[in-house]
Protein backbone atom coordinates (compact mmCIF):
# COMPACT_ATOMS: atom_id res chain seq x y z
CA UNK A 1 0.00 0.00 0.00
CA UNK A 2 1.12 3.57 -0.59
CA UNK A 3 1.61 6.14 2.12
CA UNK A 4 0.71 9.54 0.68
CA UNK A 5 -0.59 12.37 2.77
CA UNK A 6 -4.19 13.07 1.76
CA UNK A 7 -4.80 16.55 0.38
CA UNK A 8 -8.21 17.39 1.82
CA UNK A 9 -10.46 20.14 0.45
CA UNK A 10 -10.94 23.28 2.57
CA UNK A 11 -14.46 24.03 1.39
CA UNK A 12 -17.13 23.39 -1.23
CA UNK A 13 -15.73 26.13 -3.49
CA UNK A 14 -12.41 24.29 -3.71
CA UNK A 15 -14.19 21.15 -4.90
CA UNK A 16 -16.26 23.07 -7.44
CA UNK A 17 -13.10 24.82 -8.67
CA UNK A 18 -11.66 21.42 -9.60
CA UNK A 19 -14.83 20.14 -11.25
CA UNK A 20 -15.51 23.32 -13.18
CA UNK A 21 -11.85 23.59 -14.18
CA UNK A 22 -11.94 20.03 -15.48
CA UNK A 23 -15.02 20.73 -17.60
CA UNK A 24 -13.65 24.04 -18.90
CA UNK A 25 -10.20 22.48 -19.40
CA UNK A 26 -8.69 25.36 -17.42
CA UNK A 27 -7.62 23.56 -14.25
CA UNK A 28 -3.83 23.89 -13.93
CA UNK A 29 -2.19 20.52 -14.61
CA UNK A 30 -0.46 20.62 -11.21
CA UNK A 31 -3.88 20.67 -9.54
CA UNK A 32 -5.05 17.50 -11.34
CA UNK A 33 -4.11 15.21 -8.45
CA UNK A 34 -5.56 11.91 -7.32
CA UNK A 35 -7.72 13.81 -4.86
CA UNK A 36 -8.88 16.15 -7.63
CA UNK A 37 -9.89 13.19 -9.80
CA UNK A 38 -12.10 11.81 -7.02
CA UNK A 39 -13.47 15.23 -6.04
CA UNK A 40 -14.41 16.02 -9.64
CA UNK A 41 -16.16 12.67 -10.02
CA UNK A 42 -18.11 13.09 -6.78
CA UNK A 43 -19.04 16.66 -7.79
CA UNK A 44 -20.24 15.48 -11.18
CA UNK A 45 -22.32 12.72 -9.60
CA UNK A 46 -23.91 15.01 -7.01
CA UNK A 47 -24.20 18.39 -8.70
CA UNK A 48 -24.25 17.78 -12.45
CA UNK A 49 -27.19 15.50 -13.25
CA UNK A 50 -26.98 16.78 -16.84
CA UNK A 51 -23.77 14.78 -17.28
CA UNK A 52 -23.91 11.01 -17.68
CA UNK A 53 -20.68 10.25 -15.85
CA UNK A 54 -20.12 6.73 -17.18
CA UNK A 55 -20.73 7.89 -20.74
CA UNK A 56 -19.19 11.37 -20.67
CA UNK A 57 -16.26 11.20 -18.24
CA UNK A 58 -13.88 9.41 -20.64
CA UNK A 59 -14.15 12.26 -23.17
CA UNK A 60 -14.06 14.89 -20.43
CA UNK A 61 -10.82 13.57 -18.92
CA UNK A 62 -9.22 12.79 -22.30
CA UNK A 63 -10.05 16.27 -23.57
CA UNK A 64 -8.68 17.86 -20.41
CA UNK A 65 -5.48 15.80 -20.67
CA UNK A 66 -4.92 16.99 -24.24
CA UNK A 67 -5.69 20.61 -23.29
CA UNK A 68 -2.87 20.57 -20.74
CA UNK A 69 -0.40 18.95 -23.13
CA UNK A 70 -0.99 15.31 -22.26
CA UNK A 71 -1.42 12.30 -24.49
CA UNK A 72 -4.08 9.60 -24.25
CA UNK A 73 -2.82 6.28 -25.60
CA UNK A 74 -2.13 2.72 -24.52
CA UNK A 75 0.58 3.80 -22.05
CA UNK A 76 -0.38 7.22 -20.70
CA UNK A 77 -3.24 9.59 -20.04
CA UNK A 78 -6.82 8.49 -19.58
CA UNK A 79 -7.22 5.03 -17.99
CA UNK A 80 -10.69 3.57 -18.56
CA UNK A 81 -10.65 0.70 -16.06
CA UNK A 82 -9.37 2.84 -13.19
CA UNK A 83 -11.88 5.58 -13.99
CA UNK A 84 -14.89 3.30 -14.20
CA UNK A 85 -13.80 1.40 -11.08
CA UNK A 86 -13.66 4.64 -9.09
CA UNK A 87 -16.96 5.90 -10.54
CA UNK A 88 -18.69 2.73 -9.31
CA UNK A 89 -16.99 3.01 -5.92
CA UNK A 90 -17.96 6.66 -5.52
CA UNK A 91 -21.58 5.86 -6.41
CA UNK A 92 -21.58 3.14 -3.71
CA UNK A 93 -19.89 5.48 -1.24
CA UNK A 94 -22.48 8.22 -1.82
CA UNK A 95 -25.24 5.73 -1.06
CA UNK A 96 -23.76 5.18 2.42
CA UNK A 97 -23.44 8.78 3.62
CA UNK A 98 -25.90 11.53 4.49
CA UNK A 99 -26.95 13.40 1.39
CA UNK A 100 -27.21 16.71 3.22
CA UNK A 101 -23.51 16.89 4.10
CA UNK A 102 -21.63 19.80 2.55
CA UNK A 103 -19.81 18.89 -0.67
CA UNK A 104 -16.31 19.19 0.80
CA UNK A 105 -17.28 16.97 3.74
CA UNK A 106 -18.48 14.30 1.32
CA UNK A 107 -15.27 14.52 -0.70
CA UNK A 108 -13.04 14.50 2.37
CA UNK A 109 -14.89 11.50 3.82
CA UNK A 110 -14.36 9.69 0.50
CA UNK A 111 -10.66 10.56 0.49
CA UNK A 112 -10.30 9.17 4.02
CA UNK A 113 -12.20 5.97 3.16
CA UNK A 114 -10.47 2.83 1.88
CA UNK A 115 -11.85 3.37 -1.63
CA UNK A 116 -10.36 6.86 -1.66
CA UNK A 117 -6.80 5.56 -1.53
CA UNK A 118 -4.54 5.80 -4.56
CA UNK A 119 -3.80 2.10 -4.44
CA UNK A 120 -7.35 0.93 -3.70
CA UNK A 121 -7.91 -0.53 -7.20
CA UNK A 122 -5.06 -2.96 -6.46
CA UNK A 123 -7.32 -4.62 -3.88
CA UNK A 124 -9.50 -5.65 -6.84
CA UNK A 125 -6.96 -6.06 -9.63
CA UNK A 126 -3.57 -7.64 -10.04
CA UNK A 127 -0.96 -5.04 -10.96
CA UNK A 128 -0.35 -6.64 -14.38
CA UNK A 129 -4.04 -6.61 -15.28
CA UNK A 130 -4.74 -3.10 -14.00
CA UNK A 131 -1.76 -1.52 -15.73
CA UNK A 132 -2.15 -3.36 -19.02
CA UNK A 133 -2.79 -1.47 -22.23
CA UNK A 134 -6.13 -3.26 -22.54
CA UNK A 135 -7.26 -1.99 -19.11
CA UNK A 136 -6.23 1.53 -20.03
CA UNK A 137 -8.17 1.51 -23.29
CA UNK A 138 -11.22 -0.58 -22.30
CA UNK A 139 -12.90 -1.67 -19.10
CA UNK A 140 -11.62 -4.93 -17.66
CA UNK A 141 -13.44 -6.57 -14.74
CA UNK A 142 -11.44 -7.21 -11.56
CA UNK A 143 -9.45 -10.41 -11.31
CA UNK A 144 -8.93 -10.42 -7.51
CA UNK A 145 -12.30 -9.35 -6.07
CA UNK A 146 -15.68 -8.08 -7.23
VOFI-39673 format. One record per atom (N, C-alpha, C): residue in three letters; atom name; x, y, z. Coordinates in steps of 0.02 Angstrom, whole numbers, plus 32768, in hexadecimal, padded with zeros to 4 digits. Example, Ala and Ser with C-alpha at 12.3 -4.5 7.8 and 13.67 -1.06 7.14 Angstrom:
<nodes>
 residuo atomo   xx   yy   zz
     ALA     N 8294 7EE4 8186
     ALA    CA 8267 7F1F 8186
     ALA     C 8294 7F5B 8186
     SER     N 8282 7F90 8162
     SER    CA 82AC 7FCB 8165
     SER     C 8285 8002 818A
</nodes>
This chain:
<nodes>
 residuo atomo   xx   yy   zz
     UNK     N 802A 7FC5 8000
     UNK    CA 8000 8000 8000
     UNK     C 802C 803E 8000
     UNK     N 8011 8075 7FE6
     UNK    CA 8038 80B2 7FE3
     UNK     C 8028 80DE 801F
     UNK     N 8059 8106 8031
     UNK    CA 8051 8133 806A
     UNK     C 8059 817B 8051
     UNK     N 8023 8197 8038
     UNK    CA 8023 81DD 8022
     UNK     C 7FF7 8204 8051
     UNK     N 800C 8240 8061
     UNK    CA 7FE2 826B 808A
     UNK     C 7FA7 8281 8061
     UNK     N 7F6B 827A 807C
     UNK    CA 7F2F 828D 8058
     UNK     C 7F2A 82D9 8056
     UNK     N 7F1B 82F4 801B
     UNK    CA 7F10 833B 8013
     UNK     C 7EC4 8347 8016
     UNK     N 7EAD 835A 8051
     UNK    CA 7E65 8365 805B
     UNK     C 7E51 83A9 803E
     UNK     N 7E10 83B1 8032
     UNK    CA 7DF5 83EF 8016
     UNK     C 7DDC 841C 804F
     UNK     N 7DED 845C 804C
     UNK    CA 7DDD 848C 8080
     UNK     C 7D93 849D 8082
     UNK     N 7D73 849D 8048
     UNK    CA 7D2D 84B1 8045
     UNK     C 7D0D 849B 8004
     UNK     N 7CCC 84A6 7FFE
     UNK    CA 7CA8 8492 7FC2
     UNK     C 7CC2 84B5 7F84
     UNK     N 7CD5 84F4 7F8B
     UNK    CA 7CED 851B 7F51
     UNK     C 7D2D 84FB 7F34
     UNK     N 7D56 84DF 7F5F
     UNK    CA 7D94 84BE 7F47
     UNK     C 7D83 8480 7F1D
     UNK     N 7D50 845C 7F31
     UNK    CA 7D3A 8421 7F0B
     UNK     C 7D1D 8438 7EC8
     UNK     N 7CF2 8469 7ECA
     UNK    CA 7CD3 8482 7E8C
     UNK     C 7D07 849E 7E5C
     UNK     N 7D3A 84BE 7E78
     UNK    CA 7D71 84D9 7E4E
     UNK     C 7D91 84A1 7E25
     UNK     N 7D9C 8468 7E43
     UNK    CA 7DB9 842F 7E20
     UNK     C 7D89 8415 7DEB
     UNK     N 7D4B 8409 7DFD
     UNK    CA 7D1A 83EF 7DCE
     UNK     C 7D0E 841E 7D93
     UNK     N 7D04 845D 7DA2
     UNK    CA 7CF9 848E 7D6D
     UNK     C 7D36 8498 7D42
     UNK     N 7D71 8496 7D61
     UNK    CA 7DB0 849C 7D3B
     UNK     C 7DBB 8460 7D0D
     UNK     N 7DA7 8425 7D24
     UNK    CA 7DAB 83E9 7CFA
     UNK     C 7D7E 83F2 7CBD
     UNK     N 7D40 8405 7CC8
     UNK    CA 7D11 840C 7C90
     UNK     C 7D27 8443 7C5F
     UNK     N 7D40 847A 7C7A
     UNK    CA 7D56 84B2 7C4F
     UNK     C 7D9C 84A7 7C32
     UNK     N 7DBD 8473 7C4B
     UNK    CA 7E02 8464 7C36
     UNK     C 7E32 849C 7C49
     UNK     N 7E24 84BC 7C81
     UNK    CA 7E4D 84F4 7C99
     UNK     C 7E71 84E5 7CDA
     UNK     N 7E63 84AB 7CF8
     UNK    CA 7E83 849A 7D38
     UNK     C 7ECE 8492 7D2B
     UNK     N 7EF8 84B4 7D51
     UNK    CA 7F40 84AA 7D48
     UNK     C 7F53 8461 7D50
     UNK     N 7F7F 8449 7D25
     UNK    CA 7F92 8402 7D25
     UNK     C 7FAB 83EC 7D6B
     UNK     N 7FCF 8418 7D8D
     UNK    CA 7FE9 8407 7DD0
     UNK     C 7FB2 83FA 7E03
     UNK     N 7F76 8414 7DF6
     UNK    CA 7F3E 840A 7E23
     UNK     C 7F17 83CA 7E13
     UNK     N 7F28 83A7 7DDD
     UNK    CA 7F03 836B 7DC9
     UNK     C 7F22 832F 7DED
     UNK     N 7F17 832C 7E2D
     UNK    CA 7F33 82F9 7E5A
     UNK     C 7F02 82BE 7E60
     UNK     N 7F17 828B 7E83
     UNK    CA 7EEA 8253 7E92
     UNK     C 7EAB 826D 7EB6
     UNK     N 7EB6 8297 7EE8
     UNK    CA 7E7E 82B2 7F0D
     UNK     C 7E4F 82DB 7EE0
     UNK     N 7E6C 8300 7EB1
     UNK    CA 7E44 8328 7E82
     UNK     C 7E1A 82FB 7E55
     UNK     N 7E37 82C3 7E3F
     UNK    CA 7E11 8293 7E16
     UNK     C 7DD2 827D 7E3B
     UNK     N 7DDC 8268 7E7A
     UNK    CA 7DA3 824E 7EA1
     UNK     C 7D72 8286 7EB2
     UNK     N 7D8B 82C1 7EC2
     UNK    CA 7D5F 82F9 7ED2
     UNK     C 7D35 830D 7E95
     UNK     N 7D54 830F 7E5B
     UNK    CA 7D30 8321 7E1E
     UNK     C 7CFA 82ED 7E0F
     UNK     N 7D09 82AE 7E18
     UNK    CA 7CD8 827A 7E0B
     UNK     C 7C9E 827F 7E3C
     UNK     N 7CAC 8288 7E7C
     UNK    CA 7C76 828E 7EAD
     UNK     C 7C4C 82CC 7E9E
     UNK     N 7C6C 8304 7E8C
     UNK    CA 7C48 8341 7E7B
     UNK     C 7C1A 8335 7E3F
     UNK     N 7C35 8315 7E0C
     UNK    CA 7C0C 8306 7DD1
     UNK     C 7BCF 82DB 7DE3
     UNK     N 7BDA 82A9 7E0D
     UNK    CA 7BA4 827C 7E20
     UNK     C 7B6F 829E 7E4B
     UNK     N 7B84 82CF 7E73
     UNK    CA 7B54 82EE 7EA2
     UNK     C 7B37 8330 7E89
     UNK     N 7B5D 8354 7E60
     UNK    CA 7B46 8397 7E4D
     UNK     C 7B3C 83A2 7E02
     UNK     N 7B4C 8371 7DDA
     UNK    CA 7B44 8379 7D92
     UNK     C 7B1B 833F 7D74
     UNK     N 7ADA 833D 7D84
     UNK    CA 7AB0 8307 7D69
     UNK     C 7AAA 8309 7D1D
     UNK     N 7ABD 8341 7CFF
     UNK    CA 7ABB 8347 7CB6
     UNK     C 7AF3 8320 7C94
     UNK     N 7B23 8308 7CBB
     UNK    CA 7B5C 82E3 7CA0
     UNK     C 7B54 829A 7CB3
     UNK     N 7B55 826F 7C81
     UNK    CA 7B55 8226 7C8C
     UNK     C 7B9E 8212 7C97
     UNK     N 7BB0 820A 7CD6
     UNK    CA 7BF6 8201 7CE8
     UNK     C 7C16 81C5 7CC4
     UNK     N 7BF5 818B 7CC5
     UNK    CA 7C12 8151 7CA5
     UNK     C 7C1C 815C 7C5A
     UNK     N 7BEE 817E 7C3B
     UNK    CA 7BF3 818A 7BF3
     UNK     C 7C23 81C4 7BE3
     UNK     N 7C1F 81FB 7C09
     UNK    CA 7C41 8239 7BF7
     UNK     C 7C86 8242 7C15
     UNK     N 7C93 8223 7C4E
     UNK    CA 7CD3 8230 7C70
     UNK     C 7D10 821C 7C47
     UNK     N 7D0F 81E5 7C21
     UNK    CA 7D4A 81D6 7BF8
     UNK     C 7D5E 8210 7BC9
     UNK     N 7D2D 822D 7BA7
     UNK    CA 7D3D 8265 7B7A
     UNK     C 7D50 82A4 7BA0
     UNK     N 7D30 82AE 7BDA
     UNK    CA 7D41 82E9 7C03
     UNK     C 7D8A 82E5 7C19
     UNK     N 7D9E 82AD 7C35
     UNK    CA 7DE3 82A6 7C4E
     UNK     C 7E14 82A6 7C14
     UNK     N 7E05 8281 7BDF
     UNK    CA 7E33 8280 7BA5
     UNK     C 7E3C 82C5 7B88
     UNK     N 7E05 82EA 7B80
     UNK    CA 7E0A 832E 7B66
     UNK     C 7E31 835C 7B93
     UNK     N 7E27 8355 7BD4
     UNK    CA 7E4E 837D 7C03
     UNK     C 7E98 836C 7BFD
     UNK     N 7EA8 832B 7BFC
     UNK    CA 7EEE 8316 7BF6
     UNK     C 7F0F 8336 7BBA
     UNK     N 7EEE 8334 7B81
     UNK    CA 7F0A 8352 7B44
     UNK     C 7F11 839D 7B4A
     UNK     N 7EE1 83BE 7B6B
     UNK    CA 7EE4 8407 7B73
     UNK     C 7F1F 841D 7B9D
     UNK     N 7F37 83F2 7BCA
     UNK    CA 7F71 8404 7BF3
     UNK     C 7FB1 83E4 7BD9
     UNK     N 7FB0 83CE 7B9B
     UNK    CA 7FEC 83B4 7B7B
     UNK     C 7FF8 836A 7B84
     UNK     N 7FC7 8346 7B9D
     UNK    CA 7FCE 82FE 7BA7
     UNK     C 7FBB 82D6 7B69
     UNK     N 7FC8 8296 7B6D
     UNK    CA 7FB9 8267 7B37
     UNK     C 7F8F 8230 7B55
     UNK     N 7F5E 8218 7B30
     UNK    CA 7F34 81E0 7B44
     UNK     C 7F42 81A7 7B13
     UNK     N 7F65 8174 7B2B
     UNK    CA 7F73 813A 7B00
     UNK     C 7F77 80FC 7B2C
     UNK     N 7F94 80C8 7B12
     UNK    CA 7F96 8088 7B36
     UNK     C 7FC5 8088 7B72
     UNK     N 7FED 80BD 7B7A
     UNK    CA 801D 80BE 7BB1
     UNK     C 8018 80FA 7BDF
     UNK     N 7FF1 812C 7BCC
     UNK    CA 7FED 8169 7BF5
     UNK     C 7FAA 818C 7BEB
     UNK     N 7F9C 81B9 7C1A
     UNK    CA 7F5E 81E0 7C16
     UNK     C 7F23 81BA 7C32
     UNK     N 7EE9 81C5 7C14
     UNK    CA 7EAB 81A8 7C2D
     UNK     C 7EB0 815C 7C34
     UNK     N 7E96 8144 7C6E
     UNK    CA 7E97 80FC 7C7D
     UNK     C 7E4F 80E6 7C8B
     UNK     N 7E31 80C2 7C5C
     UNK    CA 7DEA 80B3 7C60
     UNK     C 7DD8 8086 7C9B
     UNK     N 7DFD 8051 7CA7
     UNK    CA 7DEB 8023 7CDD
     UNK     C 7DF0 8046 7D21
     UNK     N 7E25 806B 7D2C
     UNK    CA 7E2B 808E 7D6D
     UNK     C 7DF2 80C0 7D74
     UNK     N 7DE3 80E5 7D40
     UNK    CA 7DAE 8117 7D45
     UNK     C 7D6B 80F7 7D54
     UNK     N 7D59 80C4 7D2F
     UNK    CA 7D18 80A5 7D3A
     UNK     C 7D14 8081 7D7E
     UNK     N 7D4C 8067 7D95
     UNK    CA 7D4E 8046 7DD6
     UNK     C 7D41 8079 7E0D
     UNK     N 7D61 80B4 7E08
     UNK    CA 7D55 80E8 7E3A
     UNK     C 7D0F 8105 7E34
     UNK     N 7CF5 810D 7DF8
     UNK    CA 7CB0 8127 7DF1
     UNK     C 7C7F 80F9 7E16
     UNK     N 7C86 80B8 7E0C
     UNK    CA 7C59 8089 7E2F
     UNK     C 7C63 808D 7E7A
     UNK     N 7CA1 8092 7E90
     UNK    CA 7CAF 8096 7ED8
     UNK     C 7C92 80D6 7EF6
     UNK     N 7C98 810D 7ED2
     UNK    CA 7C7E 814D 7EEC
     UNK     C 7C32 814B 7EEE
     UNK     N 7C13 812D 7EBD
     UNK    CA 7BC9 8125 7EBF
     UNK     C 7BB5 80FD 7EFE
     UNK     N 7BD9 80C6 7F0B
     UNK    CA 7BC9 809D 7F46
     UNK     C 7BD6 80C5 7F86
     UNK     N 7C0D 80E9 7F88
     UNK    CA 7C1D 8112 7FC2
     UNK     C 7BE7 8145 7FD0
     UNK     N 7BD0 8168 7F9C
     UNK    CA 7B9C 819B 7FA5
     UNK     C 7B5C 817E 7FC1
     UNK     N 7B4E 813F 7FB2
     UNK    CA 7B12 811F 7FCB
     UNK     C 7B17 8110 8016
     UNK     N 7B52 8114 8033
     UNK    CA 7B5C 8103 8079
     UNK     C 7B61 813F 80A7
     UNK     N 7B64 817C 808B
     UNK    CA 7B6C 81B7 80B5
     UNK     C 7B2E 81E4 80B1
     UNK     N 7B29 8212 80E0
     UNK    CA 7AF1 8240 80E1
     UNK     C 7AF5 826E 80A4
     UNK     N 7ABE 8274 8081
     UNK    CA 7ABC 829E 8045
     UNK     C 7AC0 82E8 8053
     UNK     N 7AB0 82FD 8091
     UNK    CA 7AAF 8344 80A1
     UNK     C 7AF3 835E 80B9
     UNK     N 7B26 8334 80BA
     UNK    CA 7B68 834C 80CD
     UNK     C 7B81 837F 8099
     UNK     N 7BA8 83B0 80AF
     UNK    CA 7BC6 83DE 8080
     UNK     C 7BF4 83B7 804F
     UNK     N 7BFB 83D2 8013
     UNK    CA 7C21 83B0 7FDF
     UNK     C 7C68 839E 7FF5
     UNK     N 7C8C 83CD 8013
     UNK    CA 7CD1 83BF 8028
     UNK     C 7CD3 8389 805D
     UNK     N 7CA1 8386 8089
     UNK    CA 7CA0 8350 80BB
     UNK     C 7C97 830D 8099
     UNK     N 7C6D 8309 8067
     UNK    CA 7C64 82CB 8042
     UNK     C 7CA6 82B6 8022
     UNK     N 7CC5 82E5 7FFF
     UNK    CA 7D04 82D6 7FDD
     UNK     C 7D3A 82C1 800F
     UNK     N 7D40 82E6 8045
     UNK    CA 7D74 82D5 8077
     UNK     C 7D67 8292 8098
     UNK     N 7D28 8281 80A4
     UNK    CA 7D18 823F 80BF
     UNK     C 7D2B 8209 808D
     UNK     N 7D1E 8214 804D
     UNK    CA 7D32 81E5 8019
     UNK     C 7D7E 81DC 8019
     UNK     N 7DA2 8214 801B
     UNK    CA 7DEB 8210 8018
     UNK     C 7E08 81EA 8054
     UNK     N 7DE6 81ED 808D
     UNK    CA 7DFD 81CB 80C9
     UNK     C 7DE7 8182 80CB
     UNK     N 7DB8 816F 80A0
     UNK    CA 7D9E 812B 809E
     UNK     C 7DCE 80FD 8078
     UNK     N 7DC9 80BC 8083
     UNK    CA 7DF4 808D 805E
     UNK     C 7DF2 8097 8012
     UNK     N 7DB5 80A2 7FF6
     UNK    CA 7DAF 80A9 7FAE
     UNK     C 7DC8 80EC 7F95
     UNK     N 7DDC 8117 7FC1
     UNK    CA 7DFA 8157 7FAD
     UNK     C 7E46 8154 7FA5
     UNK     N 7E63 811D 7FB8
     UNK    CA 7EAC 8116 7FB4
     UNK     C 7EC3 810F 7F6C
     UNK     N 7EFF 8127 7F5F
     UNK    CA 7F1D 8122 7F1C
     UNK     C 7F25 80DA 7F05
     UNK     N 7F34 80AE 7F33
     UNK    CA 7F42 8069 7F22
     UNK     C 7F05 803B 7F2B
     UNK     N 7ECC 8057 7F3B
     UNK    CA 7E90 802E 7F47
     UNK     C 7E7F 8000 7F0D
     UNK     N 7E85 8015 7ECE
     UNK    CA 7E75 7FE5 7E98
     UNK     C 7E9E 7FA5 7E9A
     UNK     N 7ED9 7FA8 7EB9
     UNK    CA 7F03 7F6C 7EBD
     UNK     C 7EE8 7F39 7EF0
     UNK     N 7EB4 7F4B 7F14
     UNK    CA 7E92 7F19 7F3E
     UNK     C 7E62 7EEF 7F14
     UNK     N 7E53 7F07 7ED8
     UNK    CA 7E25 7EE6 7EAA
     UNK     C 7E48 7EC7 7E6E
     UNK     N 7E80 7EE4 7E5B
     UNK    CA 7EA4 7ED1 7E1E
     UNK     C 7EEC 7EBE 7E2D
     UNK     N 7F06 7E8E 7E09
     UNK    CA 7F4D 7E82 7E0A
     UNK     C 7F6E 7EBD 7DE6
     UNK     N 7FAB 7ECC 7DFA
     UNK    CA 7FD0 7F04 7DDC
     UNK     C 7FD5 7EFB 7D90
     UNK     N 7FE7 7EBF 7D79
     UNK    CA 7FEF 7EB4 7D31
     UNK     C 7FAE 7EC1 7D0B
     UNK     N 7F76 7EAB 7D26
     UNK    CA 7F36 7EB5 7D04
     UNK     C 7F23 7EFF 7D04
     UNK     N 7F28 7F20 7D3E
     UNK    CA 7F13 7F65 7D44
     UNK     C 7F3D 7F94 7D18
     UNK     N 7F7D 7F87 7D13
     UNK    CA 7FA8 7FB4 7CEE
     UNK     C 7FB7 7F9C 7CA7
     UNK     N 7F8E 7F6F 7C8F
     UNK    CA 7F95 7F58 7C49
     UNK     C 7F78 7F8D 7C1A
     UNK     N 7F8F 7F8A 7BDC
     UNK    CA 7F74 7FB7 7BA8
     UNK     C 7F2A 7FAB 7B9F
     UNK     N 7F15 7F6D 7BA2
     UNK    CA 7ECD 7F5D 7B99
     UNK     C 7EA3 7F7E 7BCF
     UNK     N 7EBB 7F7E 7C0E
     UNK    CA 7E95 7F9C 7C45
     UNK     C 7E93 7FE8 7C3E
     UNK     N 7EC7 8004 7C21
     UNK    CA 7EC8 804D 7C17
     UNK     C 7E96 8061 7BE1
     UNK     N 7E91 8039 7BAD
     UNK    CA 7E68 804B 7B73
     UNK     C 7E1F 8035 7B79
     UNK     N 7E12 7FFE 7B9D
     UNK    CA 7DCF 7FE3 7BA5
     UNK     C 7DC6 7FCE 7BED
     UNK     N 7D87 7FC4 7C01
     UNK    CA 7D7B 7FAD 7C45
     UNK     C 7D89 7F62 7C4A
     UNK     N 7DAF 7F4F 7C7D
     UNK    CA 7DBB 7F09 7C8D
     UNK     C 7D9D 7EFD 7CD2
     UNK     N 7D79 7EC6 7CDC
     UNK    CA 7D60 7EB8 7D1F
     UNK     C 7D99 7EA3 7D4D
     UNK     N 7D8F 7EAA 7D8E
     UNK    CA 7DC4 7E97 7DBE
     UNK     C 7DD5 7E4E 7DB9
     UNK     N 7E13 7E3E 7DC9
     UNK    CA 7E28 7DF8 7DCB
     UNK     C 7E36 7DDF 7E12
     UNK     N 7E34 7E0C 7E44
     UNK    CA 7E41 7DF7 7E89
     UNK     C 7E03 7DF8 7EB4
     UNK     N 7DD6 7E26 7EA8
     UNK    CA 7D99 7E2D 7ED0
     UNK     C 7D64 7E4F 7EA6
     UNK     N 7D26 7E4B 7EBD
     UNK    CA 7CF0 7E6C 7E97
     UNK     C 7CDD 7EAE 7EB7
</nodes>
